[in-house]
Every structure is written in C-alpha cells, then in structure tokens.
C-alpha cells in the first residue's frame, strides 16, 4: 500500500536528515528544493496518480498545514504516517547555526514556527504516528503516545 508520510517539526529539528537516512527511497516533497506550492502540488498529484509513496519534508506545524496532504492522500486510499521530530527550540537554533547559505534561517523564523507548532493527533487522519528524537547523534523512533 502506498503511503503519504508527513514530517512535522520546526526548522533544525532534523527532518531532512531523517528523510535522507531513513526514507530516501520515497519521493521527496520539499519546498526548499521545489520552491513553489504549485510545483509541490503537481509533484504530489503525480505521486497520487501513480501510487507512489511520498514524504512531505516541510515544517507542517499546524493541523491546517497537514490537512491538505492528508485529505488528498485519503481520497486515493493511501496510508498516512506522521513523524513528529522533537522540536526543542534551543537545540534547533543551535543545529541551524551549523547550516550555510539559504539553509540557515533566521532565529526569528524558527521561533515563529515553534510558536505555531501543534502536536499531531490520530484525529487528523493519521494511520500511524511516531515521535522522533535525536540521542547521541542518532535518530530514535518511538510509537506516538498521546499527551
């Protein structure tokens, strides 16, 4: 069964690294590389038409941000998985400082996204949810536990 995988977390939480290390066999949907919502929409439509698993690697901080991906994928009978990457503000700002060029975003942008961050829930339509944290430089994935 094809999956729509939605990564959730503020800038610097490790989403793109997690994608590269754990999910790179799937189509990568990322605004940093696609640059426009229209290109993003077209790529997702192509995946849905062809039954390809895809990973949405954006911050996706709010339920409303995630809903458009979930509803489109549900219509095509996709399994919906969410991975919430632990988003400790100070850690994310520190990791962001190690980036260069456009990949390094202003601290203010990270704080703004953190302030908008809503925890995901199964009520949104996820079939599976996971919590991802970084311990000793490695990703640790756990089943989601409702707060």
Secondary structure as a PSIPRED ss2 file (coil, helix, strand):
# PSIPRED VFORMAT (PSIPRED V4.0)

   1 X C   1.000  0.000  0.000
   2 X C   1.000  0.000  0.000
   3 X E   0.000  0.000  1.000
   4 X E   0.000  0.000  1.000
   5 X E   0.000  0.000  1.000
   6 X E   0.000  0.000  1.000
   7 X E   0.000  0.000  1.000
   8 X E   0.000  0.000  1.000
   9 X C   1.000  0.000  0.000
  10 X C   1.000  0.000  0.000
  11 X C   1.000  0.000  0.000
  12 X C   1.000  0.000  0.000
  13 X C   1.000  0.000  0.000
  14 X C   1.000  0.000  0.000
  15 X H   0.000  1.000  0.000
  16 X H   0.000  1.000  0.000
  17 X H   0.000  1.000  0.000
  18 X H   0.000  1.000  0.000
  19 X H   0.000  1.000  0.000
  20 X H   0.000  1.000  0.000
  21 X H   0.000  1.000  0.000
  22 X H   0.000  1.000  0.000
  23 X H   0.000  1.000  0.000
  24 X C   1.000  0.000  0.000
  25 X C   1.000  0.000  0.000
  26 X C   1.000  0.000  0.000
  27 X E   0.000  0.000  1.000
  28 X E   0.000  0.000  1.000
  29 X E   0.000  0.000  1.000
  30 X C   1.000  0.000  0.000
  31 X H   0.000  1.000  0.000
  32 X H   0.000  1.000  0.000
  33 X H   0.000  1.000  0.000
  34 X H   0.000  1.000  0.000
  35 X C   1.000  0.000  0.000
  36 X C   1.000  0.000  0.000
  37 X H   0.000  1.000  0.000
  38 X H   0.000  1.000  0.000
  39 X H   0.000  1.000  0.000
  40 X H   0.000  1.000  0.000
  41 X H   0.000  1.000  0.000
  42 X H   0.000  1.000  0.000
  43 X H   0.000  1.000  0.000
  44 X H   0.000  1.000  0.000
  45 X H   0.000  1.000  0.000
  46 X H   0.000  1.000  0.000
  47 X H   0.000  1.000  0.000
  48 X H   0.000  1.000  0.000
  49 X H   0.000  1.000  0.000
  50 X H   0.000  1.000  0.000
  51 X C   1.000  0.000  0.000
  52 X C   1.000  0.000  0.000
  53 X C   1.000  0.000  0.000
  54 X E   0.000  0.000  1.000
  55 X E   0.000  0.000  1.000
  56 X E   0.000  0.000  1.000
  57 X C   1.000  0.000  0.000
  58 X C   1.000  0.000  0.000
  59 X C   1.000  0.000  0.000
  60 X C   1.000  0.000  0.000
  61 X C   1.000  0.000  0.000
  62 X C   1.000  0.000  0.000
  63 X H   0.000  1.000  0.000
  64 X H   0.000  1.000  0.000
  65 X H   0.000  1.000  0.000
  66 X H   0.000  1.000  0.000
  67 X H   0.000  1.000  0.000
  68 X H   0.000  1.000  0.000
  69 X H   0.000  1.000  0.000
  70 X H   0.000  1.000  0.000
  71 X H   0.000  1.000  0.000
  72 X H   0.000  1.000  0.000
  73 X H   0.000  1.000  0.000
  74 X H   0.000  1.000  0.000
  75 X H   0.000  1.000  0.000
  76 X C   1.000  0.000  0.000
  77 X C   1.000  0.000  0.000
  78 X C   1.000  0.000  0.000
  79 X E   0.000  0.000  1.000
  80 X E   0.000  0.000  1.000
  81 X E   0.000  0.000  1.000
  82 X E   0.000  0.000  1.000
  83 X E   0.000  0.000  1.000
  84 X E   0.000  0.000  1.000
  85 X E   0.000  0.000  1.000
  86 X C   1.000  0.000  0.000
  87 X C   1.000  0.000  0.000
  88 X C   1.000  0.000  0.000
  89 X H   0.000  1.000  0.000
  90 X H   0.000  1.000  0.000
  91 X H   0.000  1.000  0.000
  92 X H   0.000  1.000  0.000
  93 X H   0.000  1.000  0.000
  94 X H   0.000  1.000  0.000
  95 X H   0.000  1.000  0.000
  96 X H   0.000  1.000  0.000
  97 X H   0.000  1.000  0.000
  98 X C   1.000  0.000  0.000
  99 X C   1.000  0.000  0.000
 100 X C   1.000  0.000  0.000
 101 X H   0.000  1.000  0.000
 102 X H   0.000  1.000  0.000
 103 X H   0.000  1.000  0.000
 104 X C   1.000  0.000  0.000
 105 X C   1.000  0.000  0.000
 106 X C   1.000  0.000  0.000
 107 X H   0.000  1.000  0.000
 108 X H   0.000  1.000  0.000
 109 X H   0.000  1.000  0.000
 110 X H   0.000  1.000  0.000
 111 X H   0.000  1.000  0.000
 112 X H   0.000  1.000  0.000
 113 X H   0.000  1.000  0.000
 114 X H   0.000  1.000  0.000
 115 X H   0.000  1.000  0.000
 116 X H   0.000  1.000  0.000
 117 X C   1.000  0.000  0.000
 118 X C   1.000  0.000  0.000
 119 X C   1.000  0.000  0.000
 120 X C   1.000  0.000  0.000
 121 X C   1.000  0.000  0.000
 122 X H   0.000  1.000  0.000
 123 X H   0.000  1.000  0.000
 124 X H   0.000  1.000  0.000
 125 X C   1.000  0.000  0.000
 126 X C   1.000  0.000  0.000
 127 X C   1.000  0.000  0.000
 128 X E   0.000  0.000  1.000
 129 X E   0.000  0.000  1.000
 130 X E   0.000  0.000  1.000
 131 X E   0.000  0.000  1.000
 132 X E   0.000  0.000  1.000
 133 X E   0.000  0.000  1.000
 134 X E   0.000  0.000  1.000
 135 X E   0.000  0.000  1.000
 136 X C   1.000  0.000  0.000
 137 X C   1.000  0.000  0.000
 138 X E   0.000  0.000  1.000
 139 X E   0.000  0.000  1.000
 140 X E   0.000  0.000  1.000
 141 X E   0.000  0.000  1.000
 142 X E   0.000  0.000  1.000
 143 X E   0.000  0.000  1.000
 144 X C   1.000  0.000  0.000
 145 X C   1.000  0.000  0.000
 146 X C   1.000  0.000  0.000
 147 X C   1.000  0.000  0.000
